[in-house]
Amino acid sequence: MPLLPTAGPAFAADVRHRAVQPDPVVFVHGWNSDGSTWRTMADRFRADGWPAGHLDQWTYDATRSNATTAEQLAEEIERVLDATGAAKVDVVTHSMGALSSRYYLKNLGGTSKVDAWVSLAGPNHGTDVARLCGGAPCVEMRPGSDFLNVLNAGDETPGPLRYATWRSPCDMVISPKDSVALSGAANSTTACLGHSELHTDQAVYEEVKKHIR
């Protein structure tokens, strides 16, 4: 006779995760932006059956260090889990939003709270364009920064969650273009899209939806 799963905390969390579907989505915007940038994508998710209360267009202070933002993201994800009764969320990021969310996953226990993670045009290995702006987050986005060296040391995609990235050959903000891809992730290249078009493009949305389902 096959053994039944042990009814411990991990089993209970798995049952809870499957019971609350689809997972809530926490959107993490980039530098010099806010949660309204996700309006088009959130509307599409809503039209495809995601409850409005499962679509969190989070806004944070993008002038702060990505490490500080990661701590705030941890609090926001706990708030979403409590509000929805879900055990895990999906995290969809644009540009710099990839960095704070990766810090959360790697250093703040986020791998147990996230089912799928998405990076749209994320400067995961830095971008030379960040040399043109100032402040902590811009310094952290520069290729070879201390922040990125630590973030990318060892496993770039820790934990059991599913990672995916999308980059555009026409993105003038991410330089070099291969900065977006992560070892261990499903890495895709889009059509010729501008940096801010990746989260409004219909084809990219369909691929993101397929990934997080």
Secondary structure, DSSP 8 states (H G I E B T S, - for coil): -------SHHHHHHHHHHHS-S--EEEE--TT--GGGGHHHHHHHHHTT--GGGEEEE---TTS-HHHHHHHHHHHHHHHHHHH--S-EEEEEETTHHHHHHHHHHHSSGGGTEEEEEEES--TT--GGGGGS-SHHHHHHSTT-HHHHHHTSS-SS-SSSEEEEEE-TT-SSSSSGGGS--TTSEEEE-SS--GGGTTT-HHHHHHHHHHH-
